[in-house]
Amino acid sequence: MNRTHPDDSDDVVLLDRDDAEYLRDLLGRVEEWLRHAGYETVEDLAEFLNTPGNGRLAAAGMLASLGEGVAWLNLRLADSGRRLTR
């Protein structure tokens, strides 16, 4: 494979800043909606994710993962902004 960027590898995906911001905002909106969703919505999600007895745990894990993903993207975007302004 011909690599043109020093960070290129099969394990790296590069996003334009606009795309990363859009993804962060989308994940944040879904996270916020789930945090404020009613009982029935959360139960529906738990049923959808249900593995034997673990639907609620899976729903809680998904919510935590969304929050962590948003935080990670915020850090990476802030870091890239600092590098661009130096």
ABEGO torsion letter per residue (X at the ends): XBBABAABBAABBBBBAAAAAAAAAAAAAAAAAAAABBAAAAAAAAAAABBBGAAAAAAAAAAAAAAAAAAAAAAAAAAAAAAAAX
